[in-house]
Amino acid sequence: IKGLYQGFSVSVQGIIIYRAAYFGVYDTAK
């Protein structure tokens, strides 16, 4: 269970970073 939770938190972190980068690029491109 702990390993599953750790993997989940890593993927959530990746999604947050990805979305932040996506919105940053989108904002710059405007």
C-alpha positions in Angstrom: 0.0 0.0 0.0 2.8 2.4 0.9 4.5 1.8 -2.4 1.3 2.5 -4.3 0.7 5.7 -2.4 4.3 6.8 -3.1 3.8 6.1 -6.9 0.5 8.0 -6.7 2.1 11.1 -5.1 4.9 11.0 -7.7 2.5 11.0 -10.6 0.4 13.8 -9.0 3.6 15.8 -8.7 4.4 15.2 -12.3 0.9 16.3 -13.4 1.2 19.5 -11.4 4.6 20.3 -12.9 3.3 19.4 -16.4 0.3 21.6 -16.0 2.3 24.5 -14.6 4.8 24.2 -17.5 1.9 23.9 -20.0 0.2 27.1 -18.7 3.5 28.9 -18.5 4.2 28.2 -22.2 0.6 29.0 -23.2 0.8 32.3 -21.4 4.1 33.2 -23.0 2.8 32.2 -26.5 -0.2 34.5 -26.2 
